[in-house]
Amino acid sequence: MPDRIADPWGTRTPHGPGTPWPVRVDSFLEGDLTEDDVDAWYRSASVLHSNGDAMDIAVKDGRIVGVRGRATDRINHGRLGPKDLYGWQANGSADRLTHPLVRDEHGELVRATWDEAMGRVVARSKELLDRPGGWGRHGFYTSGQLFLEEYYTLGIIGKAGIGTPHMDGNTRLCTATAAAAMKESFGVDAQPGSYTDVDHCDALALWGHNVAETQAVLWMRMLDRRRGPDPPRMLCVDPRSTAVAREADVHLAIRSGTNVACLNGILRELLARGLYDPGYVAAHTVGLDELRETVEPYDLPRVAGICDVPVADLEAAVELLGTCERLVSSVLQGFYQSNQATAAACQVNNLHLIRGMLGRPGAGLYQMNGQPTAQNTRESGADGDLPAMRNWDNPEHVQELADLWNVPVDRIPHWAAPTHAMQIFRYVEQGSIDLLWIQATNPAVSMPELPRIREILDRDGLFLVVQDLFLTETAAYADVVLPAATWGEKLGSFTCVDRTCHLSEKAVDPPGEARADLDILLDYARRMDFRDQDGAPLLKYDDPEGAFEAWKACTRGRPNEYVGMTYDRLREGGIQWPCNDEHPDGKERLYDDGVFATDPDYAETYGQDLQTGATVSAEAYRAADPGGRAFLRAAPYVPSAQVPTEERPLLLTTGRTVYQFHTRTKTGRAPQLQAAAPDAWVELSAHDADELGLHEGDRARITSGTGAVEAAVRISGIRPGMVFVPFHYGWWDAADGGRPTGAGRTANDLTVLNWDPVSKQPPFKVTAVRVEKVADGDGPSPAPSVGGSAAADPGSVPATVGGPDAEARERLGEG
Amino acid sequence: MHLAHYLTLLQTAERDLASALRAVAEAHHEEPAVQDTARLTAGWADEHAERLQAFVDRYAPLAPDAPEELHVDLFRGPRTGGLAYLRDLHDLVLQATTCDVSWTLVGQAAKGARDEELTAAVRACDGETGRTLAWLTTLLKTSATQALVVA
């Protein structure tokens, strides 16, 4: 029985190009249970990463007892990643929130009834709304982990109930750049590719995407091609030696913050050497001359100097990208959370556009998501966008929403782009937002520059509502804590990068008095008595399926049409959008006809200046109507403000391990996952460790301009000059449960509150730091031996294993 | 020919813009929205001022005595208080606008002087000044509603 902690990716099922990906059904049931012991199976998909793996939840005696991958689903063909296999156990944790909490007159959080807790929220909300500009005193910071129906409901409450633009998701920290880059290039935030492109491609390029650890099942799909006949060649751009980097034929371990220089150089060579498709470019793009002009100064020797990689490696990358015939690219946090995020991600779009690598089998592009339901946050209007990819600056689009919701158009804020998360926190800091409602996310650990964020959450006069499963580090600051049901305890749907929507069924009741997030939002709307302009309730449904039907109506005529889906159809398996009369079973790839969503009446944006973020006016956009062609948008390389200095000579990057998700609210409560990665560490190259007199396991202090962290040293394959700290580790499970005074282990104590000018995503990957030795270690660091944290000398640390408790099942070839 | 005077006026305005951008970024260091892009656009303004020097030198010998005060101080240092950030952005918009208008005038003059080099410089620099102005206007519009109606 495979130990899927020791081997997160399981057994290979190699296959050749254009042949179906073989089925492998993975499952894990607690104790000695077998499938015969299971009372019932309920349909769902992964919520501890963004891949969207379809699975069934096993229930026995009213409890969740395990999971099994679904063989027939297009996403995973039965496979599950380690977080899917073991993470569900967190649902049953003894420390789940089972009743609301309110802060009493002594400042303590005490048990309350729902009536009391919601009464306090509504009283404060109404009091603020009665004041001038009361809408602007409300802020909502939601998640990438709720369900589609919940986001859409929240979006209506915010935009048409309260009328505030201050609503965003933690998707701002994870995939805002994916959205921004696709809008800039293609007109809307719609993923062009399909996961099946991996089955057809002859080249794979991973741009700052440690797919092996962030989307383990997609990596299995890639590895199965790599082990089969006619394998795709592979390029990896990443400063760390990840499993992806070690597998790749070409690894560009570039200096953090230099992605734009790297891509400008590659694009320059492809154009200069004629390694592009002039016919496709002429027919389907605009901006070639400007692109050429922008990339012209980036000859490979210059790029090699900026990025600090050999010219020969850049040459190899150009050759690989310029000669392949079916290229799959995937982009993630190494680009999105870095310097010039949107400009870098747009250059990957440009690569696919100039080579005509879109809209056919094997020619695919994933501007990846980091969270399971981030796609829905973005498309349903719970973030800095309007629902169904409508353009806030297009009065017709706003009118469509007003008609749909039957409210006056000026109730919907559209005088500027919706407020992004970082600015929402800034307004809280200034005291102009007085009610902040946080749902299913933990900014006290996940936001940049935490010393400042914690002061913001603690501000006198702020009324903080936190809706979550556990008393997180953030919930500890709350005035009202609302206990929420989670995956497996509520009904709803969500959509992954492949545009595939899955239904997630209610398998068991939530613990105690915990309620589905949708029910909490509907209750708030009812108590606030939000009405449409005819006096009817603003929200005209009271259950998930009603919300889904309302959402379908909202998507009519938009790129992400759900109109052909129903809950009954989704019970049969995942369906891609657009799903409509023309594509009743969904459409596998977008832009197969080379017509992009850039028509001024249809596009989600009129564009922004890639360097400054200035909005392009409707008049300017219409004057330059691209006629359905895509934009080749580019910018010169500009160094980050965070560059190494004498005082802080190293660059910090943060990220994940395959075993943990976000701030570990769930994975930290799944024993096998927590044991595999129990505590923070800091990765250094052998070269830098040597200079600093550090050895494996030694305690080191990392200091930036904003704070300090202490962690045990792992000497890994990271490039010299850089250090890595995982961002998962807060203090909810610290020995005394409190935040340590002085240097803790929380990576975001070090990062800087700042953002990309276009996507407004913070640059977690580029912080100048100093590293010093604190004490000798008494053994190896807690870093896993698997993935990016693997030791440079593998024999020097014990292998990460799960043991008997982590034995899962694999059934190969089952149809 | 008065072109040299306007070139000097523009050069001073670009220098003023650069220092005003840096002063506002520093005074409002708690506003991340303004930091990196102020640094970027201040760099552009510095380059413009430097690039203008050759043309100032070219046309200075052809100019009569300088007319009375052409230069106007549009930014007298960052403010403090509730509306300081908004008002300082407002000032930056005015400063960038005066640069933008001056580039237009110099561009017209360059054509009359049949100076292709100056025309090319105007095209390159005015584009960046226009982008600076567009950025500041975006920032001002995004900030105005909360500052004036809510805060």
Interface residues (C-beta under 8 A of the other chain):
Chain A: P132 G133 W135 G136 R137 W415 A416 A417 T419 M422 Q423 R426 Y427 E429 Q430 G431 S432 D609 Q611 T612 G613 A614 T615 V616 V638 A641 L753 N754 W755 P757
Chain B: E30 E31 P32 A33 Q35 D36 T37 R39 L40 T41 R131 T132 A134 W135 T137 T138 K141 T142 T145 Q146 A147 V149 V150 A151
